[in-house]
Amino acid sequence: MAQPTPGQIKQWQARMPAAFGVSPATRALRWGIGAAALGWFVFLLWWFQFTPQRLWNGLSGLGTIIVLMIPPSPGALWLDILKGIAESVAMAFLGTFIAALIAVPLGFLGAGNVVVNTLAHFSIRRVFDGFRGVDQLIWALAYVRAVGLGPLAGVLAIATADIAVLAKLYAEAIENAERRQAEGIDAVGGSKLLRTRFGLLPQVLPIMIAQALYFLESNTRSASVLGIVGAGGIGLAIAERIRIRAWDEVAFIIILMLITVALIDQISARIRRRLIGGREAQALR
């Protein structure tokens, strides 16, 4: 086999430079990006005063707290603890239910295959992005000032924070739905309402319910934090016991919350598997 001449090698290198290795300019660029990333990392450590001594002191203090948590104890007001956990679960359920209910029509409005106007679709999606940028805790602080202390502020905070997120997820599910079913409704002269009701909704409804159930799990954990700012739930009890350094009672509350979240996770996971599994079985028929 004839060896390629230097001229041929130069021609091939001009046509396919990547096949002959990384160029010096690309290598220098990579080193520059790596050095910039390393410099930014070191700057953040300096900015946040991240030192080995400070980290060690924090870990040793955390170890002391963990020792004080053993053994966990419900204290004298264990009925109040159970009531607070039940209130947190109820807040999560009601807030998620309201958010999912409102997000269904908003999801259809945000879907590009339902609202085909580009400007309207872009505007609705940007509204979703704006609401998603505000955390539940910020909404809770606002609603505590608006409606007062208690679980109502927590329910409104959960619902307001989740509406835009669920609406965006629902819109993406609707956009990825099978088109043939909706086109069949159009072919027989069905209206846009019938197209949405019978062509799109049956396909995406199991996904919508599954996503709402996942949010229920997440909101059960979030509801325990909202109580710290006065939005109801078990968070206030946790904050009070941390303030008086009753770490054994804090450990007992955390264990109950873990058990509660695990139970909700198991139940919702089974429901999701049945929903998604049933949908896949229908698709295979």
C-alpha positions as CSV (number, residue, x, y, z in Angstrom):
1,M,0.0,0.0,0.0
2,A,1.4,3.4,-1.0
3,Q,2.3,5.8,1.7
4,P,0.5,9.2,1.5
5,T,2.7,12.1,0.4
6,P,3.2,15.2,2.7
7,G,1.0,17.2,0.3
8,Q,-1.9,14.7,0.6
9,I,-1.5,14.8,4.4
10,K,-1.8,18.5,4.4
11,Q,-4.9,18.4,2.2
12,W,-6.6,15.9,4.5
13,Q,-5.6,17.9,7.6
14,A,-7.2,21.0,6.0
15,R,-10.4,19.1,5.2
16,M,-10.7,17.3,8.6
17,P,-8.6,19.0,11.2
18,A,-10.4,17.2,14.1
19,A,-9.1,13.9,12.9
20,F,-5.5,15.0,13.4
21,G,-5.9,15.9,17.1
22,V,-6.8,19.1,18.9
23,S,-5.4,22.2,17.5
24,P,-3.1,24.5,19.7
25,A,-5.9,27.2,19.8
26,T,-8.5,24.7,21.0
27,R,-6.1,23.3,23.6
28,A,-5.3,26.8,24.9
29,L,-9.0,27.6,25.0
30,R,-9.7,24.5,27.1
31,W,-6.9,25.3,29.5
32,G,-8.2,28.9,29.8
33,I,-11.7,27.7,30.6
34,G,-10.4,25.2,33.2
35,A,-8.2,27.9,34.8
36,A,-11.2,30.3,34.9
37,A,-13.4,27.6,36.5
38,L,-10.7,26.8,39.1
39,G,-10.2,30.5,39.9
40,W,-14.0,31.0,40.3
41,F,-14.2,28.0,42.6
42,V,-11.3,29.3,44.8
43,F,-12.9,32.8,44.9
44,L,-16.2,31.3,46.1
45,L,-14.4,29.5,48.9
46,W,-12.7,32.7,49.9
47,W,-16.0,34.7,49.6
48,F,-17.9,32.3,51.8
49,Q,-15.0,32.0,54.3
50,F,-14.8,28.3,53.7
51,T,-11.9,27.2,55.9
52,P,-11.0,23.7,57.2
53,Q,-11.1,24.9,60.8
54,R,-14.6,26.4,60.3
55,L,-15.8,23.2,58.7
56,W,-14.3,21.1,61.5
57,N,-16.0,23.2,64.2
58,G,-19.3,22.9,62.4
59,L,-19.1,19.1,62.0
60,S,-18.1,18.7,65.7
61,G,-21.1,20.9,66.7
62,L,-23.3,18.8,64.5
63,G,-22.0,15.6,66.2
64,T,-22.8,17.1,69.6
65,I,-26.4,17.7,68.4
66,I,-26.8,14.2,67.1
67,V,-25.6,12.8,70.4
68,L,-28.2,14.9,72.2
69,M,-30.9,13.6,69.8
70,I,-30.4,10.0,71.1
71,P,-32.7,8.6,72.3
72,P,-35.6,10.4,70.5
73,S,-38.4,11.4,72.8
74,P,-42.0,12.7,72.1
75,G,-41.9,14.8,75.2
76,A,-45.1,15.8,77.0
77,L,-47.0,17.2,74.0
78,W,-46.8,14.2,71.6
79,L,-50.5,14.7,70.6
80,D,-49.6,18.2,69.4
81,I,-46.8,16.7,67.3
82,L,-49.2,14.3,65.6
83,K,-51.6,17.1,65.0
84,G,-48.9,19.2,63.5
85,I,-47.8,16.4,61.1
86,A,-51.4,15.7,60.1
87,E,-51.8,19.5,59.4
88,S,-48.7,19.4,57.2
89,V,-50.0,16.5,55.2
90,A,-53.4,18.2,54.8
91,M,-51.7,21.4,53.7
92,A,-49.7,19.5,51.1
93,F,-52.7,17.6,49.8
94,L,-55.0,20.7,49.6
95,G,-52.3,22.9,48.1
96,T,-51.3,20.3,45.5
97,F,-54.9,19.5,44.6
98,I,-55.7,23.2,44.0
99,A,-52.5,23.7,42.0
100,A,-53.1,20.6,39.8
101,L,-56.7,21.6,39.2
102,I,-55.8,25.1,38.0
103,A,-52.7,23.9,36.1
104,V,-54.7,21.7,33.8
105,P,-56.4,24.5,31.7
106,L,-53.2,26.6,32.0
107,G,-51.2,23.6,30.6
108,F,-53.4,23.5,27.6
109,L,-53.0,27.2,27.1
110,G,-49.2,26.8,27.3
111,A,-49.1,24.0,24.8
112,G,-47.9,24.9,21.3
113,N,-50.2,22.4,19.6
114,V,-53.2,23.9,21.3
115,V,-52.4,27.6,21.2
116,V,-50.7,27.9,17.9
117,N,-50.2,31.7,18.0
118,T,-46.5,32.2,18.6
119,L,-46.7,35.4,20.5
120,A,-49.5,34.1,22.8
121,H,-47.6,30.8,23.4
122,F,-44.3,32.7,24.2
123,S,-46.1,35.1,26.6
124,I,-47.8,32.4,28.5
125,R,-44.6,30.4,28.9
126,R,-42.8,33.5,30.2
127,V,-45.5,34.0,32.8
128,F,-44.9,30.4,33.9
129,D,-41.2,31.1,34.2
130,G,-41.8,34.2,36.2
131,F,-44.0,32.4,38.8
132,R,-41.6,29.5,38.9
133,G,-38.8,31.8,40.0
134,V,-40.4,32.6,43.3
135,D,-39.9,30.0,46.1
136,Q,-42.6,28.6,48.3
137,L,-41.1,30.2,51.4
138,I,-41.3,33.6,49.8
139,W,-45.0,33.0,49.0
140,A,-45.5,31.8,52.5
141,L,-44.1,35.0,54.0
142,A,-46.3,37.1,51.7
143,Y,-49.5,35.1,52.5
144,V,-48.8,35.2,56.3
145,R,-48.9,38.9,56.1
146,A,-52.0,38.8,53.8
147,V,-54.2,36.2,55.5
148,G,-52.5,35.8,58.9
149,L,-50.8,32.9,60.7
150,G,-52.0,29.4,60.2
151,P,-52.3,26.6,57.6
152,L,-54.3,28.7,55.1
153,A,-51.2,30.7,54.3
154,G,-49.3,27.4,53.8
155,V,-51.9,26.0,51.5
156,L,-52.0,29.2,49.4
157,A,-48.2,29.3,49.3
158,I,-47.9,25.7,48.1
159,A,-50.7,26.1,45.5
160,T,-49.2,29.4,44.1
161,A,-45.7,28.0,43.8
162,D,-46.8,24.8,42.1
163,I,-49.3,26.1,39.6
164,A,-46.8,27.4,37.1
165,V,-44.5,24.4,37.5
166,L,-47.3,21.9,37.0
167,A,-48.7,24.0,34.1
168,K,-45.3,23.9,32.3
169,L,-45.0,20.1,32.8
170,Y,-48.6,19.6,31.6
171,A,-47.9,21.8,28.6
172,E,-44.8,19.7,27.6
173,A,-46.8,16.5,28.1
174,I,-49.6,17.8,25.8
175,E,-47.1,18.9,23.2
176,N,-45.6,15.4,23.2
177,A,-49.0,13.7,22.9
178,E,-49.7,11.4,19.9
179,R,-51.1,13.5,17.1
180,R,-53.0,10.8,15.2
181,Q,-55.7,10.7,17.9
182,A,-56.3,14.4,17.7
183,E,-56.1,14.4,13.9
184,G,-58.8,11.7,13.9
185,I,-61.2,14.1,15.7
186,D,-60.4,16.8,13.2
187,A,-61.0,14.4,10.3
188,V,-64.6,13.8,11.4
189,G,-65.3,17.5,11.8
190,G,-64.8,17.8,15.5
191,S,-64.3,21.2,17.1
192,K,-61.2,22.4,18.9
193,L,-62.9,21.7,22.2
194,L,-63.7,18.1,21.2
195,R,-60.2,17.7,19.8
196,T,-58.8,18.7,23.2
197,R,-61.3,16.7,25.2
198,F,-61.2,13.4,23.3
199,G,-57.9,13.7,21.4
200,L,-55.4,15.1,23.9
201,L,-56.8,14.8,27.4
202,P,-57.2,11.0,27.6
203,Q,-53.5,10.7,26.6
204,V,-52.0,13.1,29.1
205,L,-54.4,12.7,32.0
206,P,-52.4,9.7,33.6
207,I,-49.2,11.7,33.3
208,M,-50.8,14.7,34.9
209,I,-52.1,12.7,37.8
210,A,-48.7,11.0,38.2
211,Q,-46.9,14.4,38.3
212,A,-49.4,15.8,40.8
213,L,-48.7,12.8,43.0
214,Y,-45.0,13.4,42.9
215,F,-45.6,17.0,43.9
216,L,-47.7,15.8,46.8
217,E,-44.6,13.9,48.1
218,S,-42.4,16.9,47.7
219,N,-44.9,19.3,49.2
220,T,-45.3,17.1,52.3
221,R,-41.6,17.8,53.0
222,S,-42.0,21.5,52.1
223,A,-45.0,21.9,54.4
224,S,-42.8,21.1,57.4
225,V,-40.6,24.0,56.6
226,L,-43.3,26.5,55.9
227,G,-44.5,26.3,59.5
228,I,-41.3,27.9,60.6
229,V,-42.5,31.3,59.2
230,G,-46.0,30.8,60.7
231,A,-47.7,29.1,57.8
232,G,-49.0,26.2,59.8
233,G,-47.9,22.6,60.0
234,I,-45.2,20.9,62.1
235,G,-42.5,23.4,61.2
236,L,-43.5,25.7,64.1
237,A,-43.1,22.9,66.6
238,I,-39.7,22.0,65.2
239,A,-38.6,25.7,65.4
240,E,-39.8,26.0,69.0
241,R,-38.0,22.8,70.1
242,I,-34.8,23.9,68.4
243,R,-35.0,27.2,70.2
244,I,-35.2,25.5,73.6
245,R,-32.6,22.9,72.5
246,A,-34.9,20.0,73.0
247,W,-33.0,17.9,70.5
248,D,-34.5,14.6,71.5
249,E,-38.0,15.9,70.6
250,V,-36.6,17.3,67.4
251,A,-35.3,13.8,66.5
252,F,-38.7,12.3,67.3
253,I,-40.5,14.8,65.0
254,I,-38.0,14.1,62.2
255,I,-38.5,10.4,62.5
256,L,-42.2,10.8,62.3
257,M,-41.9,13.0,59.3
258,L,-39.6,10.5,57.5
259,I,-42.1,7.7,58.2
260,T,-45.0,9.9,56.9
261,V,-43.1,10.9,53.7
262,A,-42.1,7.2,53.1
263,L,-45.7,6.1,53.4
264,I,-46.9,8.7,51.0
265,D,-44.1,7.9,48.6
266,Q,-45.1,4.2,48.6
267,I,-48.8,4.9,48.1
268,S,-48.2,7.5,45.3
269,A,-45.6,5.3,43.6
270,R,-48.1,2.4,43.4
271,I,-50.7,4.7,42.0
272,R,-48.2,6.1,39.4
273,R,-47.2,2.6,38.3
274,R,-50.8,1.6,37.8
275,L,-51.6,4.8,35.9
276,I,-48.5,4.8,33.6
277,G,-48.6,1.0,33.3
278,G,-52.3,1.1,32.2
279,R,-51.5,3.8,29.7
280,E,-48.6,1.7,28.2
281,A,-50.8,-1.3,28.0
282,Q,-53.5,0.6,26.1
283,A,-50.8,2.0,23.7
284,L,-49.7,-1.6,22.9
285,R,-53.2,-2.7,21.9
